[in-house]
Amino acid sequence: MSTKLAPVVIIDEEKCTGCYACISACPVKFCNDASEDGLVRINADMCIGCGCCIKACTHDARIPVDDTSAFFASIKKSHIVAIVAPAVASSFPDQHLQLNSYLKSIGVKACFDVSFGAELTIKTYLDYLQKDKPKTIISQPCPALVSYIEIYQTELLEYLAPADSPMMHAMKMVREFYPQYKNTRFVIVSPCIAKRREFDDVHIGDYNVTFTSLINYFKANGIDLSKYPETDYDNPPAERAVLFSTPGGLLQTAMRWNPEIINVTRKIEGPEIIYNYFSKLKKQIDHGTAPVLIDCLNCELGCNGGTGTMNAHKSPDEVEYLVEKRNRKMKDLWHKKTETDGSSVNDAIKKVVDIHWKDGLYRRKYVNRSSNNTIRIPNNREKIQIYRAMHKHSKADIYNCMSCGYNSCEAMATAIYNNLNVPQHCHHYLLANIEGIMNDVTSQNEEQKGIVVEINSSLNKILKVIETVFTASNELHKNIKEINNSAQSASEIAHKGTLLTKTTTAEVQALISKTVNMENSVGMINKIAGQTQMLALNASIEAARAGDAGKGFSVVASEVKNLAQETLKVSDEIISNINGVNEQVKETTHSIESIGSVIVDIDKAQELVAEYVKNEEVMVKKIAKNLSEIVTNIRKISNELESVISTELTE
């Protein structure tokens, strides 16, 4: 048979703070691994499933595991029968019978009461005590205690009651005596996350659904049990075995048939007591001082305060009142049953129990899981080496302060030896480290003074260099500013030259226009001179015809002709000069346009220079600002170092 165990507690790594409260609360300690990442992980094969860590964790980092989601997902697909633990009375006050109605409303075929399974359990226990006469019998309704003995104290395995738990009695009873449910699945409505381990071992039981999960499911889905009618269980009613969820409930049920059993029974519960009790039990059995029956549970409130309930922090009075209320009701029920036929309650119950009991049916075997316990114990030499790693060099350093969660330095050393923790998590280690650091600071005081002086001297040198750079930066800023001003002036002059060139070009163009007009005027003069010459020729001809009478007119005509010829000659000279002027004006216009183009280029270049200079000025300002801040900070550091030096020298 496999010794592997199903996880019943998992961790939320995002919520785990590595505070070691879980280790401190854990009865077996070494199922916790705190060696990495500041987290405390769980080795399921060494965890007994007691749930003490869940109660101790204030960060909600330890999460109980059950099968609630799987149950609700399969209820419509499978035939399921419910097995309900007696602690239901304390978790669903006055509504445990309404819970049966709800379960049947969603598809559960039948509901059976584990309390009746407890009646069968007492029959099995007493039968074993009578026939086998064992020295001691350790009751085993609590799966956490069973896992503890299987893993850590296998010398007690032979004393574990070779009988199923009440819950397993109930399931085997259904399989054997209710053939209509022989092949159905079981949902166990329970107060304990560790029950999953028992189902895996015996191979009966499918869904472990805790009271806590059901209550949360009802709240989330707005389910009100008070709206459902009371529906009784499908098995015969139990009597005082409804007390089985309460510490001592097993004993009270057994006393109904064997009142003397109280004299040879030890009732014990609570993780602070039970595991220490087990550590000494084998010796007491060997000495003959142990009780015959040990009625034991892990949780202080019994199953009523189990890991699958919300009762752990309630008063025992509040919890047990509800169970006792049901106990009185069941006793009254059985008294009424027996009043009609005149039989005693005990005989009536025995008759019903005998009908549902079968020799050998409810026998239980256990697994030796000692191989799961991989913890190696260091020898003295190894332990001393670990203590040295923890900075523990004498007995005075063995504080047993419990801040690591292991309750003793020796247990912490064992955890380190098994790679489940590290020396750095030891409180003494941290104190010793701090003390060592303080000693180092004291011993290196003078050396540090010298280093401080050297640092201060270096800072002063750096300060001088930076101040030089700062001065040069300021000068550069001034020069750039002057260059910027000159560039701006040149840009303005170039801009004016561009405008003047444009004006001159326009005036020359106007002059060219005027010379064109002059050419037109000279043309008119030439035309008039030609016409005058023709008139003079005609006048000469007419004067010749007139003879002597026309001689005087002939002289005038000759002079007019000469004047016309001179006019033409002067006109030609004017035309020649105008053409020369035109050529010169064209050359001048071309030159002016070239000058204008150059001036435009100069203007653009000056604008670029001005822009670059402006950017450089901004950068220089930033450099100067940064240098100024550096100088301020270095002076501050230097002043602080001088203060330190002054303080150190005066001490």
Secondary structure, DSSP 8 states (H G I E B T S, - for coil): --------EEE-TTT-----HHHHH-SS-TTEE-SSTT--EE-TTT-----HHHHH-SSS-EEE---HHHHHHHTTTS-EEEEE-TTHHHHSTTTHHHHHHHHHHTT--EEEEHHHHHHHHHHHHHHHHHHH--S-EE----HHHHHHHHHT-GGGGGGB-SB--HHHHHHHHHHHH-GGGTT-EEEEEES-TTHHHHHHHHT---EEEEHHHHHHHHHHHT--GGGS-----SS---SGGGGGGSTTHHHHHHHHH-GGGGGGEEEEE-HHHHHHHHHHHHHHHHHT-S-SEEEEESSTTGGGG-TTSS-TTS-HHHHHHHHHHHHHHHHHHHHHHHHHH---HHHHHHHHHHHT--TTTTB------GGG-------HHHHHHHHHHTT--SGGG-----TTSSSSHHHHHHHHHTTSS-GGG-HHHHHHHHHHHHHHHHHTHHHHHHHHHHHHHHHHHHHHHHHHHHHHHHHHHHHHHHHHHHHHHHHHHHHHHHHHHHHHHHHHHHHHHHHHHHHHHHHHHHHHHHHHHHHHHHHHHHHHHHGGGGHHHHHHHHHHHHHHHHHHHHHHHHHHHHHHHHHHHHHHHHHHHHHHHHHHHHHHHHHHHHHHHHHHHHHHHHHHHHHHHHHHHHHHHHHHHHHHHHHHHH-
